[in-house]
């Protein structure tokens, strides 16, 4: 299992381009993206480095099912891992995917439980395992954070 906090800023390496098998650095994970209608991770935004430290490049979308997590890094597997081709293959519109970090969580009756601070998911399937909530720094220190099992989400 992996958590959103573990994944943040993880370096992403692309397909090997040389005969030595060395993988190029593609960027760092910016956000973890959830399916718009289901409680599961579908991919990541990858923040790419600026060109010559002057020209900002747009983020790319990386599909979870074309990644491998190894030694504290993410490796990309396959050419259909990125952007539009990955979205089409998965049947999702990246623009409708959701970043859950910081989103308010409510009960079915409308009572606010807190904000999403973390989530634990299966890296193979993206299935949500648990959701970590915060009520703010002072409340977390005084009372502690709350965790919800995935079946309640």
C-alpha positions in Angstrom: 0.0 0.0 0.0 1.1 3.5 -0.7 -0.1 6.9 0.6 -0.5 10.3 -1.1 2.1 11.7 1.3 4.6 9.0 0.2 4.1 9.7 -3.5 4.3 13.5 -3.4 7.5 14.8 -5.1 8.6 11.2 -6.1 10.9 11.3 -9.2 9.4 9.8 -12.3 11.7 8.0 -14.8 10.7 7.3 -18.4 11.3 4.4 -20.8 15.0 3.4 -21.3 16.4 5.3 -24.2 19.9 4.0 -24.3 21.5 0.6 -24.8 22.7 0.8 -21.2 19.1 0.8 -20.1 19.4 4.1 -18.3 16.0 5.8 -17.8 15.6 9.6 -18.3 14.2 11.7 -15.5 10.8 13.0 -16.6 9.9 15.1 -13.6 8.3 14.8 -10.1 4.8 13.8 -9.0 2.7 16.9 -8.4 -0.7 15.5 -7.6 -2.4 12.1 -7.3 -5.5 12.0 -9.5 -8.6 10.1 -8.5 -11.3 8.8 -10.9 -14.2 11.3 -11.1 -16.9 8.8 -10.1 -15.0 6.1 -8.1 -12.8 6.0 -5.0 -9.6 4.9 -6.8 -6.4 6.4 -8.0 -6.0 6.6 -11.8 -2.8 8.5 -12.2 -0.5 11.4 -11.4 0.4 14.8 -12.7 4.1 15.0 -13.4 5.7 18.4 -13.0 8.5 18.7 -15.6 11.6 20.8 -15.1 11.8 24.2 -16.8 13.8 24.4 -20.0 17.1 26.3 -19.3 15.5 27.4 -16.0 13.5 30.0 -18.0 10.7 28.4 -20.0 8.0 26.7 -17.9 6.7 23.4 -19.3 3.1 22.1 -18.7 2.5 19.2 -16.5 1.8 15.8 -18.0 -0.7 13.1 -17.0 0.6 9.7 -16.2 -1.6 6.6 -15.9 -1.2 4.5 -12.7 -1.5 1.2 -14.6 1.7 1.9 -16.6 3.9 2.6 -13.6 6.2 0.6 -11.4 7.1 1.7 -7.9 10.7 0.7 -7.1 13.4 2.1 -4.7 11.5 5.3 -3.9 10.9 6.2 -7.5 8.3 5.7 -10.2 9.2 4.0 -13.5 7.1 4.4 -16.6 6.2 1.2 -18.6 4.9 1.6 -22.1 4.3 4.4 -24.5 0.6 4.7 -23.8 1.3 5.9 -20.3 1.0 9.6 -20.9 -1.7 12.2 -21.5 -4.4 11.8 -24.1 -3.5 8.2 -25.2 -3.6 7.0 -21.6 -6.9 8.8 -20.9 -8.5 7.3 -24.1 -7.2 3.8 -23.1 -8.5 4.1 -19.6 -11.8 5.7 -20.7 -11.4 8.8 -18.6 -11.1 12.5 -19.2 -8.0 13.8 -17.3 -9.8 17.2 -17.0 -12.5 15.5 -14.9 -10.1 13.6 -12.6 -10.1 14.9 -9.0 -7.3 15.8 -6.6 -8.6 14.8 -3.2 -6.0 16.4 -1.0 -7.6 19.3 0.9 -11.1 18.4 -0.2 -13.8 18.6 2.5 -15.4 15.3 3.7 -19.0 15.1 4.9 -21.3 12.5 6.3 -24.3 11.5 4.3 -26.3 13.8 6.6 -24.1 16.7 5.8 -21.9 17.0 8.9 -18.3 18.0 8.0 -15.7 15.5 9.3 -12.6 17.4 8.1 -10.4 17.7 5.1 -8.5 15.0 3.3 -4.8 15.0 4.4 -3.8 11.6 3.1 -5.2 8.4 1.5 -3.8 4.9 1.3 -4.3 3.0 -2.0 -3.2 -0.2 -3.7 -0.5 0.7 -6.2 -1.5 -2.2 -8.5 -5.2 -1.4 -8.8 -5.5 2.2 -7.4 -8.2 0.9 -5.0 -8.7 3.1 -2.0 -7.8 1.5 1.3 -8.3 4.3 3.8 -8.7 8.1 4.0 -6.9 10.3 6.5 -8.7 13.4 7.7 -7.5 16.6 9.3 -9.4 19.3 11.2 -6.5 21.7 11.2 -3.1 21.7 12.9 -4.4 22.8 16.4 -7.2 20.2 16.4 -4.8 17.4 15.1 -2.4 18.2 17.9 -5.1 18.4 20.6 -7.3 15.5 19.5 -5.4 13.7 16.7 -6.3 13.1 13.1 -9.0 10.7 12.0 -8.8 7.8 9.6 -11.8 6.4 7.6 -11.8 2.9 6.0 -12.5 2.9 2.3 -15.9 1.2 2.8 -17.2 4.4 4.4 -16.1 6.6 1.5 
